[in-house]
Each structure stands twice: as C-alpha cells, then as structure tokens.
C-alpha cells in the first residue's frame, strides 16, 4: 500500500508546499483545550462581552458564563449533556470518558474551589452543581438542568446552604 506522501507525489503535489499554505498546521493553542464549568470545551462557546452561549453538539447547553476549570488533552471527550449535579453533570461524564481514553486532564486552580466559600478542591470534596437564577439576586441549585445558566463547585457545607 503506498504512503500518503507517495499519493501526493503521484498528484504532483509537494508536501512542503502544503505546509506553507496551511494555517491550521502548527502547535495547538492551549486556550483551545479549556473546559468550562458546564462541562464543554471553549471552542463550543460563543463568548461576547454581553452574552455567552454554548452549543456542544446537536444539543444545546444553557451555559451563560464561560468559566474555565480544566485543561485537557482532547476536548472531544467533553460533549455530554448535564442532567443534574454531581455524577449527572456533563463535566463528570467528560472526565469519565477522558479517564477511559487515558487522556491527560488538569484542574485550573483559580476555579477549582467552592463557589460560595472559596475552599479549594484540594482541601475538601467538591460537587459540580448546575445553578439557576442570577448572580445579582442569588443562585440556587437547579431542579431542571435546562435552566442552569451557571455551574459551580460546592463543598458539603455550602451544598446545604444553596
């Protein structure tokens, strides 16, 4: 079976000529490998000064605030739907898929903390939580993930307060 290089040469194409004109060739932008607290990649978000939308695939995500919480090897593992908090959240499902594929993941320390008290996730267990309401008037745990415009980590103490 001929190599891809041989096939290109059969067509009279020099691989180096392709490299000169292919702007997608090169190092990945580390910013493109960020995962939001909603559980979806930065590339799935439209981020404007006055609004944010998230469309991970055929499904819509109600995310209204891009908060990067993870750096990952492959954002394609993070396309699941949030159906609630904890194990029902898209972020947890994405981590599980990344684990199955043996992909590297890393918390972004500034955002891996309790949404209310600020306790770091390295100090206590945190639950990723779908939240509804408005930051100005107060957020609460969402009973219906389709209305959860915000997502945040909560420690056990703050979980009972929200």
C-alpha positions as CSV (number, residue, x, y, z in Angstrom):
1,X,0.0,0.0,0.0
2,X,1.5,3.4,-0.9
3,X,2.1,6.0,1.7
4,X,0.2,9.3,1.8
5,X,3.4,11.1,0.7
6,X,3.6,8.8,-2.4
7,X,0.0,9.5,-3.2
8,X,0.6,13.3,-3.0
9,X,3.7,13.0,-5.2
10,X,1.6,11.0,-7.8
11,X,-0.7,14.0,-8.0
12,X,2.3,16.3,-8.4
13,X,2.0,17.9,-5.0
14,X,5.0,18.7,-2.8
15,X,4.0,18.2,0.9
16,X,6.2,21.2,1.9
17,X,4.1,23.4,-0.4
18,X,1.0,22.4,1.6
19,X,2.7,23.2,4.8
20,X,3.5,26.8,3.6
21,X,-0.2,27.5,2.9
22,X,-1.9,25.6,5.7
23,X,-2.6,27.9,8.5
24,X,-4.0,25.1,10.7
25,X,-0.7,23.4,10.8
26,X,1.3,24.1,13.9
27,X,1.1,24.0,17.7
28,X,-2.3,23.8,19.3
29,X,-3.4,26.9,21.1
30,X,-3.5,25.9,24.9
31,X,-6.6,28.2,25.3
32,X,-8.5,25.9,22.9
33,X,-8.1,23.0,25.3
34,X,-10.0,24.5,28.1
35,X,-13.2,23.0,29.6
36,X,-15.9,25.3,31.1
37,X,-17.6,24.5,34.4
38,X,-20.6,23.5,32.2
39,X,-18.5,20.5,31.0
40,X,-17.9,21.7,27.4
41,X,-14.9,23.0,25.6
42,X,-14.1,26.7,25.0
43,X,-14.5,26.1,21.2
44,X,-18.1,25.2,21.8
45,X,-18.9,28.6,23.3
46,X,-19.6,31.9,21.7
47,X,-18.2,34.5,24.1
48,X,-19.3,38.1,23.6
49,X,-18.9,41.0,26.0
50,X,-22.6,40.9,27.0
51,X,-23.6,37.2,26.5
52,X,-22.3,33.6,26.3
53,X,-23.8,30.7,24.5
54,X,-22.7,27.0,24.4
55,X,-23.5,24.5,21.7
56,X,-21.5,21.3,22.3
57,X,-23.2,19.3,19.5
58,X,-26.7,18.7,18.4
59,X,-27.8,19.5,22.0
60,X,-28.0,23.0,23.5
61,X,-26.3,23.8,26.8
62,X,-27.9,26.6,28.8
63,X,-24.4,27.9,30.0
64,X,-24.4,31.6,30.2
65,X,-20.9,32.2,31.8
66,X,-17.7,30.6,30.5
67,X,-15.6,29.6,33.5
68,X,-12.5,27.5,32.6
69,X,-12.0,24.8,35.2
70,X,-9.9,22.1,33.3
71,X,-7.1,21.9,30.8
72,X,-7.4,18.7,28.8
73,X,-5.7,16.7,26.1
74,X,-8.7,16.3,23.9
75,X,-11.9,18.4,24.2
76,X,-13.9,15.8,22.2
77,X,-14.4,13.8,25.4
78,X,-16.5,16.7,26.8
79,X,-19.7,16.6,24.8
80,X,-22.2,15.1,27.2
81,X,-25.4,16.6,28.4
82,X,-25.9,17.8,32.0
83,X,-28.9,16.1,33.7
84,X,-28.2,17.4,37.2
85,X,-25.4,17.8,39.7
86,X,-22.5,15.5,40.6
87,X,-22.4,12.3,38.6
88,X,-25.2,13.6,36.4
89,X,-23.2,16.7,35.3
90,X,-21.5,16.9,31.8
91,X,-18.2,17.8,33.5
92,X,-18.1,14.5,35.4
93,X,-19.2,12.5,32.4
94,X,-16.4,14.1,30.3
95,X,-13.8,13.3,33.0
96,X,-15.0,9.6,32.9
97,X,-14.7,9.4,29.2
98,X,-11.2,11.1,29.4
99,X,-10.3,8.5,32.0
100,X,-11.4,5.6,29.8
101,X,-9.2,7.0,26.9
102,X,-6.3,7.6,29.3
103,X,-6.2,11.3,28.4
104,X,-4.4,13.9,30.5
105,X,-6.5,16.4,32.5
106,X,-5.5,19.2,34.9
107,X,-7.6,21.5,37.2
108,X,-7.3,25.2,36.7
109,X,-6.5,26.1,40.4
110,X,-8.2,29.6,40.3
111,X,-11.6,28.0,39.5
112,X,-11.4,24.6,41.3
113,X,-12.9,26.0,44.5
114,X,-16.3,26.2,46.3
115,X,-18.5,28.8,44.5
116,X,-19.6,30.2,47.9
117,X,-16.9,29.9,50.5
118,X,-13.8,29.6,48.2
119,X,-12.5,26.4,49.8
120,X,-10.1,24.7,47.4
121,X,-11.0,21.3,45.9
122,X,-7.6,20.0,47.1
123,X,-8.8,20.6,50.7
124,X,-12.2,19.1,50.6
125,X,-14.5,17.2,48.2
126,X,-16.5,19.5,45.9
127,X,-19.6,18.7,43.9
128,X,-20.1,20.3,40.5
129,X,-23.5,21.8,40.6
130,X,-26.0,23.2,38.0
131,X,-27.2,26.6,39.2
132,X,-30.1,28.8,38.1
133,X,-31.1,32.3,39.0
134,X,-28.9,35.5,38.6
135,X,-25.6,36.3,40.4
136,X,-27.0,39.7,41.4
137,X,-30.1,38.3,43.1
138,X,-28.8,34.9,44.1
139,X,-28.2,31.4,42.6
140,X,-29.8,28.2,43.7
141,X,-29.4,24.5,42.8
142,X,-31.3,23.8,39.6
143,X,-34.1,21.3,39.6
144,X,-34.1,21.3,35.8
145,X,-30.7,21.4,34.2
146,X,-32.2,23.1,31.1
147,X,-32.5,26.3,33.2
148,X,-29.0,26.1,34.7
149,X,-27.2,29.1,33.2
150,X,-24.4,28.8,35.7
151,X,-22.3,25.9,37.1
152,X,-20.1,25.9,40.1
153,X,-18.4,23.7,42.6
154,X,-19.9,23.4,46.1
155,X,-18.4,22.0,49.3
156,X,-20.5,19.8,51.6
157,X,-21.2,22.7,54.0
158,X,-22.3,25.1,51.2
159,X,-24.3,22.5,49.4
160,X,-26.8,22.6,52.3
161,X,-27.0,26.4,52.2
162,X,-27.9,26.8,48.5
